């Protein structure tokens, strides 16, 4: 256990109409790998506590004083996400523990191509991989495919612009692809081929992750090379 530690909010940045990035100053951060997450604990005056997990968007960091970014999207009836996206301000202090998770990660020493696939706020840990990958000399090929409802809810839009985006309900003006669900044909056309044995990291809501994982297997990808991170709606 890493234990709970204070984290001062340095900045709150809007990412979309319903999401924010929180920049946290953590004096004794143990370091993290690209793809990991942390837990945030809120305590009410009456002692009631709520804990939720949020993916880290920052590039991998070594132990020591750190500025750690997390991406938070407002969830329907989300008691923690509503507070973090609507009420938290710079200067506030939160309690965090982490980093957590050692399976859904990318390590710079891995020579295999990297295929990232994210649905909705599932792009947050993938952005951490992209940022980490950018700082690694002679890094392997990396591709990312994001599935997003509309431009209004796209998180990290500037970074997504460098990759393939599937708009499921509303596409931006000038888009060459009409809105629609991610299918096998589109997946095959926009991702690293199975023959290259990429490491596939898939993150998003459970139905999305299961759908994509099944399509990848149908396209010939080895199940052992597909790592998934899924979440429900209560965040």
C-alpha positions, 0 to 999 in steps of 0.5 A: 500500500502506498498510503493516502497523501495530500495533493494540492490542486495547482490548476483546473483545465477544461477538456470538454463540456463535461470534463476537466484535467486536475493538475495535482502537486504531490510532494512525495509521489512514488513515480508512475508508469504510463497507463496507471491510475490513482484513487481520490478520497473525499471526506465530508464534514460528517465523516462520510467518505467516497473513493473513486479511481481516475486515470493519470494523463501525465507522462511517466514520472520518477519518484519525488516531488511531482505534478500529476495530471488526472482526467475527470469526466462528469458521470451521471449521478457521480458524487465524486466526479461532480465535485471534481469537475464543478467545485474543485479550485486551485489551492484545494487539497485532495487525498490521493493514493497510488499509483495503482495498476501494473497490467495496463501499462506501457514500458519504454523498453518494450520493442513491440509496436503499440496500438492504443484504442480508447472510448470516451474518457478511456483516452486518458491513460492512453494520453499518458502513453502517448506523452511518455512515448514522445520522450523515448528515443527510437521508440517503436511505432505507436498508433491511437484510435479514439471513439468519441461521441462528438467534438463537444465531449472530446477530451485532449482534442489537440492530442487526438488530432494527430491520430484517428478518431471515430465520431459515433454521433456527431462529426466535426465540420470537414470530417471525411468519415460520417458518424458511426460505430467502430466496426471490424473494417474500420478497425482493420484500416486504422490500426497496426496489423496483427501480423506485426504483433503489437501490444494493444491497450484498450480502455473505455466503458465495459461494452466498448472494451469487450466489443473492441477486444472481440474485433481484435481477436477476429482480426487475428490479434493474439489475446495475450497481446490485448490488455484492457482497462474498463470502467462503469458509469459511477465515477 
